Amino acid sequence: MQASTRALPRASAFFALTKPRIVLLVLLTAAVGFYVAAPPDVGMVLFAHTLVGTALVAAGSSALNEVAESDVDALMVRTATRPLPAGHVTRSAGAAFAAALGALGTGYLAAFVNPLTAGLAAATLGSYVLVYTPLKRRTSLSTLVGAVPGALPIVGGWTATGTGLGAPAWSLFGIMFLWQLPHFLALAWLFRDDYARAGLRMLSVGDLDGRRTFGQALLYAAALVPVSLLPTVVGLSGPLYFLGALILGGWFVATAAVAVRRRTMPAARRLFLVSIAYLPGLLGLLSLDKALR
């Protein structure tokens, strides 16, 4: 009884290492990609396999990121209680656990879904851990690079149905890519002191008045509006989605414009929260549009 009681906190620490909220976001985007691409004869078994494999790769990627950044996590208030800096998991155990999840997930997708989806998952893991993660210490352009692995899961959900890559799939990629930029720029402003303390090269670090940070957030939010309409242009969605995307995009841009004028913590927090509301709203519209067509 005592042994099992001691094992629970350890299991909880390994679970926390996977960043469950990020995994849930990845699963949401993969599920939408699968649903909007799926022909009528695609069954739930393939959908379940897609989510299992995607979850394993996302969990492994997140855990490997935490292993690589355990030293900087220890310096930031926001991340100091994560399993590695808090001492709940050793670095070697975390690395082994994370690598096993990533390898298992990639192999699972190759065996039960298809090689293309497995390849996209491997590219997501590799670009996130081997490119984006080390770049955060060197250049603020890492945010652009990191948006690539963040945008690939929705494409993986698409290809899991057996549908090939084409304009509709890349329109979804474009939406996910651009959405992340104002989202992360707002977050970077909220935690700029933490990032500066850890030596991470975020745009907000050194941007004392916020002009560059919020100006770029507005630029990317504005660029997202026409890109979010592409699913209708390429025949993936209809007028319901088109109108809803315009309304949501206008809301996002207006919020970013207010942040540009005010450049305050409350404005950054509102932009961050609106970005969180925007994405499920847009993906929900895309799914509803398909269901009603």
N, C-alpha and C positions, 0 to 999 in steps of 0.2 A: 504493500500500500504506500509506504514512504517513497519507494523507488519510482512508482508511477506518478506520485505527487511532484517529485523533483523533476520528472521528465516533462511535465506540462509547461513550466516556464521556458524550458529550453526549446520545446517544439514551437511555442509562441514566438520566441526570438527568431527562429529560422523563418517562420511565416512572415514576420514583420520585415525581414531582410529582403523579401520579394517585392516590397512596395505594393501591397494589395490594391490600393486605389488606382495606381497606374495600370495594373493588370486589368482591372475592371474597365477602365477607359479603352484599353487596347481591345478587349473582348467586345465592347460595344461597337467600336468602329469595324472590327472584323465581321461581326454579325450583320451589320447593315450592308457592308460590301457583299457578303454572301447572299443576303436576301434580295437585294435589288438586281443581282446578276443571275440568280437561280432560275433555270427553266422549270416548267411545271413538273417534270419527272424527277427532279432532285429530291432525295428523301432526307428525313431528319437524322438518319444515322451518319451520313456524310457531314451534316451540320455539326453534330456532336463531336465527331472526330476533329473537325476543324477547330472548334473552340478548345478542346482538350490540348491539342498540339500547340495552338497559339498561346494558350495560358502558360504552358510549360516554358516556351521560349521567352515570353515576356517576363515571367518570374525569374528565369535565369539571367536575362539581360539586366534587369533591375538589381539583382543581387550582385552580379559582377561589377556593376557600376558602384555599388556601395563598398565593395571590397577595394576597388581602385581609389575611391575617394575617402576612405576611412580616416586618413590623416586630416583632411580639410573639414570633414564632418565634425571632428572633435573640436574644431575652432569656432564653429557657428552655433549660436543659440538654438536655431531652428532644428538642427540635426544632431546636436550633441547627445541626445538620448537614444539615437539609433543603436541597433544591437551591437555593432562592432565598436564604435567609440565608447559605448557604455560598458563594454566588457562582457556582454552576455553571450557572444559568439567569438571564437578566435578567428583570426584572419585566414589561417590555413583551412579550418573547417568551413568557413563561409565560402572560400574560393572553390573548394571541392564540391560543396553542395550546389553552388551556382553553376559551375561547369557541367555537372551531371544533369541539372534541369535543362540547360540549353541544348546539350547533346541529345538528351532523351526527347525533347520536344521536336527538334529538327528531324530526328529519325522517325518519330511517330508520324509527323506530317508526310514524310516521304513514303512511309509504308501504307498509311491509311487514307491519305488524301491524294496528293500528286507531287512529282518532283519539282515543278515550278513553284508551288506554294512553299515547299520546304526550302527551296533556294532563296525565295524572298524573305523567309523567316531568318535564314542564316545571314543574309545581307543586313537585315535589321539588327540582329545581335552584333555582328561584326562592326558595322558603322557606328552603332551606339557606344560600344565598349572600347573599341580600338581607335576610333577617330574622334568622335564627339567628346568623350570623357577626357582624354588628355589635352584636347584643344582648349578646354575651359580654363586651363591654367596659362594659356598663351595668347589668346586673342578673343575679342568680343564677337568675331565672326563665327565662333562656335555655335551661337544660337541658330544661325542659318543652317549650319551643317547638321545640328541636332534635330532640326525639323524634318530631315529626310527619313531617318528611322522612325520618327513619330508618325509619318504619313504613309509608311509602307504597309502596316497591318490591314488597312481597309482594302488595299490592292490584293493582299494575300487572301482576304475573305472572298474577294471577287474571283480570283483564279481557282479557288478551292472548288467552285462549282463546275470547273471544266471550261469555263468561258475564257477565251483568250484575251490578252492585253490589247487594248485599243483606246480610242478617244474617250469612251465613257469611263473606263477604269482610270485613265490619267486625269480626267476632270475631278474625280473623287480624290486622287492624290493631291492635286492642286489645292483643293479646298482645305484638306487637312494640313498641308504644308503652310499655307498662308495663315490659317487660324492660329497656329501655335505661336506665331511671332508677336502679335500684340499681347497675347496671353502671357508669354514668358517675359516680355519687356515690362509689363505691369508688375509681375512677380519680382523681377530683378530690382525694380525701384523700391518695392516694399521691403526687400531684404538687402538693400545695397550695403548697409553697414556690415552685415554678416559676410557678404561676398568679399568686401574689402578686407575684412579681418582674416579671411581664409586665403587671400591672394588670388581669387578667381577673377578673370578678366572680363567682367560683364560690362556692357555699355553704360549701365547706371553708375558704375564705380568711376568717380572722377567727373561725372556729369552733374556738377553742383546745382545747376538751376533746372535740370530735367528737360531742357529744350530738345536735345538730341534723342533722348529716350522716348519721350512722348511724341515727338515729331515723327519718329520712325514707326511708332505704334499706330499713329493715324494713317501714315502712308500704307502700311500693310493692311489695315482694316479697310481702307478705301479700295485697295487692289483686290481684296477678297470679294467685294460685291460683284463685279463682272465675272470673276472666276466661279463664284457660287451659282451663277446662272447657266454655266456651261452644260450641266446635266440636261437641261431642257433643250438647249441648242443642238446637242448631239443625239437627242431622241430618247434619253434615259428617263425623263420625267415630263410632266405636263404643266398646264397653267397654274394648278394649285400650288405646286412646289415653287414655280417661278415667282408668283406673287408673294408667297410666304418668305422666300429667300430675299426678295427686295426689301420687305418690311424689317426682317431681322438684320439684314446688312445695314440698313439705314440707322437702326437703333445702335448697332455696334460702332458705326462711324461717328454718330452724334456723341456717343459716350467718350470716344477717343478724342474728339474735338474739344470737349469740355476739359478733358485731362490736359490737353495742350495749353489751354488758356490758364488753368489753375495751377497745374504742376504741384499738387499737394498729395499727401498720403491718402486722405479720403477719396480724392479723385482717382488715384491709382488703384485703390481697393475696389472702387465701383467698377472701373474698367476690367479688373480681374474677375469680379463676380459676373459682370455682363458676358465676358468671354466664356465663362463656365455655363451660363444659361444658353448662350447662342448655339453651341455645338449640338447638344441633344435636341434642341428645338429644330435645327436645320436637318439633322439626320432623321428625326421623327417625321418631319414633313416629307422627306424623300421616301421613307418607308410607307407612309400613309398614301402618298401619291400613287405608288405602285399598287397598293392594296385596292385602291378605288378605280384603277384603270381597267 
